[in-house]
């Protein structure tokens, strides 16, 4: 019997406790590394499996300098960057431990609303869990976030984040409802998506992990008391930044990234001051922790200041 089946009862109890059905996916999935993953090689000391009953929950502070690095392992750790958002499966335990040794906090990314065919746990999804392909992202398909099986897989991923000693999680693609049935393949409602994030948050908090709302501006009012921070992509481009202000007003950080070079240019050159002003100076920008990155989310980063 698989470990998935052994945790069914626990997941059902969590779902009942928070009184939710199940929800959906979020913004644009940005993990582009299809390489080897570290999921099966981990067996850290069980004392690191954190519990909110005896440890305080870490949350990023507003204005923190962060990096969003998903394309590969972090090679050089910056003295200035305080928080790293890195891939849960592809980042080694050694990398996470080294970041902690240098007093960095680690947010672990995974896609909670899309199936990725290169992941080590991809075989655990049922065919009925899988919807239509994500436009522009090879190997990804929307997930039915109402599925109990999807819930179980996400519990395993959050448990992995706890074992790998992440400080928080960044679950991507949680706003499937915004895609509509024609694009996602599922008749997902906004309340389904909201309930899904609540389920993820309850699970994360039970492991003393903070959780960010990834994009999903229309869900902010419903989730401002549930999530601990937000990770926001391209709110300047889409004129959505003000939608996230309630999170800052509640004391949560808004970790904001813009991609000024577009989809196809990914080099190590800084953008012009004109572009910096365009993407960094907007209404209430002081409430955001904004960085500029290449779309592939490699090691290039330009600060707004």
N, C-alpha and C positions, 0 to 999 in steps of 0.2 A: 504493500500500500504506500502511495506517495505521501510526502510530507504535506502536500496541498490538502489531501483529504483529512489528515489528522487535525488540521486547524479549522475545519469547517465550523465546528460548534462555536469556537471563539469568535469567528467572524460574524456568525448569526447573532450572537449576543451583543456585539458592538453595534450592528445595524439596528437591532431592536432598541438598544439603549439610547441612541441618538434619534430614533424615530424617522429614519430616512429611507427612501426607496433605493435609488441609485442614480447617479448623474453621468456627465459626459466630459469630453475632451476640451483643450484650450487652444491658444494661439498657434503659431507656426512652429513645428518641431524642428529643433536646430542641432540635434546631435548628428554629426555627419561622419563619425568614425565607425567604420564597419569592421574594425580589427578585432583582435583577441580581447576577451573580457576576463575579469578577475573573480567572477561570482563563485566558482566552485573551489577556489584555492584558499578561501578564508576560513580560519578557525581561531579567531582571537579569543583571548581570555573572556569567559562568560561574565566576569565582573564588569566588563565594559558595556554590557547590555543595560542601557540606562533606564531608570524608572522615575517618573515624575514625582513619585511619592517622597523620594529622598534627594533629588537634585533639582536645582532651579533651572528653568527653561531659558536658554539663550535666545535672544532675538537681536538682529542687526540694528544698529543705531541709525537714525536719520542723518544723512550727510556722510556716511561711511564711504571710504574709497574701496571699490570692489573690482573684481575681474571676473569675466564670464568666459571660461576657457573649456571648450568641449572637443576641439578637433583632435587633441592628443593629450598625453600626460604633461603636466606642468614641469618644465625643465629648469627654469630659473625663478626663484621665489623673490619677489620684490620686497624691499624693506618698507615701502610706502603702502602697498596694498594690504588692507586689513581682513578682507573677506574674499574667498575664492569660491565661485560656483563652478563645480566640475562634474564630469560624468560619473554616476554612481558605479556602473559596471566596469567601465574602462579604466578607472583610476585605481592604481594599486594601493594596498594597505601602506606600503612604504611611503608613497607620496602623501597620503593623508596624515600619517604620523609625522613626517618631516614638516608639513605645514603647521601642525600643532606645536611641534618643538620650537618653531619660529614665531609662536604666538599668533598664528592666523586662525581664523574661523573658517569652517568648511560647510558649504551648502552642496548637497548632492542632487544632481539632476537625473530625472528619468522621465520618460513619456508615459503618462498615466492614461492618455486618451487615444493613443495610436499603437498599433502592432508594428513592430520592426522585425523584419525577417532574419536579421543577423544576430539577434539577441540569443543568449544561451537558454533562456526560458521560453523561447518562441513556440516550442512544441507543446507547451502547456495550454495554449489557447485552443478553444473549440472552434470549429469552422463557423458556427453560429455567432461567435463573438466578433467576427471580422466583417467590416463593412467595405465601403468603396475606397480606392486608393486616394491618398493625399496628393493633391495636385502639386507637381514639381518635386516630390520627395520619393525617390525610387525605393521600393521595398517597404513602404509604410501604408497601412490601411487604418481607417477609423475603427475604433472599438465601441462595442455596445456597453456603455458604462453602467447599464442596469443589470448586467449579467453577474450572478453570484460567482461564477468562475473567474471573471475579470477581477472582482473584489479580492478573491483569494490570492491571485497572483500579485496584486498590488500590496497586500499584507506582507507577502514574502519579500517584496522589494523594500518595503519600509523596514522590515526586520533586518535585511541586509545592510541598510543604511545605519541602523543602530549598531550592528556588529562591527561595521567598518569605522565606527566612531565619528560619523558625520554629526554636525551640530544642528543642521536643518535640512529640509528637502525642498526641491523645486520641481513639482510634478507638472509636466507640460501637457498641452492639448486637452484642457479640461472644459472647453466650451463648445463641444460638439453640436449643441443645439443651434449655435449660430450658423452652422453650415447648411442646415436644412436637410431634409431626407434625400433630395436629389444629389447632394454632394457627399453626404456621409453614409447613406444607405439605411439610416435608422430614423424612426420618428421619435426623436429625443426632444423633450421639452426643456425649457429653462430651469424648471424646478428639479428635473432629473439631474441636470448638471450641478445645480447648487447642492443638492443632496449628496451627490458624489464627492464633491469637495469637502463637505462636512464629514463624510465617512473617512476620507483620507486624513483629515485633520484630527479626528478622534483617535485614529490609529497612530498617527505620528506623535501626538501628545502623550499617548500611553507609553511611548518609548522615549519620552523626553526629547523629542525632536520638534523644532519649530517648523512651520510650513508657510510657504509663500503662495499667494494667488498669482498664477501665471496668466498675464493678460486678462481677458474676460471683463472689460470695463462695465458691461451691463450687469454683472454679478456682484460688483463691489458693495452696494448697499445691503445686499442679502448676506454677505460674508464678512463684513468689516469686523464683526465681533467673533468671528471664527478663526480667521487666518492671523498670522503674526506679522507679516510683511507682504510685499508684492514684488514680483519680477515683471517688468513691463518693457515690451519691445515696440519701438517706433511710434510712441504715442504722439510725437511731434508730427510725423508724417501723416498720421491718420486723425489728427486733431482730437485726441482722446485724453490728453493729460489731466484735465480737470476732473475727469471721472474717478481718478484714483486718489484725490485729495482726502476723502474720508479716512483712508488708511493712515495717512500722515497725521491727521487730526486726532486719531486714536493712539498716536505714538508709534506707529509702525513705519519702518523704512520703505521707501519706494525705490527699489533698485532698477534703474532705467538705462536702457541701452538703445542707441541709434546706430544705423549702418550707413554712414554718409557716402561711402564709395559705391553703393548699389550692390546688385546681386553678383556681378561678374568680376569685379576688381578686388583682389585680395593681396595687397602688397604691404610693405613695411613703411611706407611713406605717410607722414602726417598730412592731414587735410589743411586747407587754408584757414586763416582766421575768419574769413567770411562764412565758411561752412561751420566752423566752431560756433560762431554767433547764431547761425541759423538753427542749429540743433541743440544748443545749450542755453540759449536765452529765450525763455517763453514765460507765459503767465504762471506765477507761483513756482518758478524753476528752483527756488531755494529750498523747496520742500522735497526735491528729488535728488537722488544720488546718481547723477548722469555720467555715463562713459560713452566713448565712441569706439566701435569695433569693426573689424572685417566681418562680413557675413558668415564666413566659415568658422568664426570664433577661435582663431589661433592666438598666438602670443602678442599680436599687435594691439595696443591700447593707447588711446589719446584721452587725457583728462580734459574736462571742460575748463578748468582754471589755468 
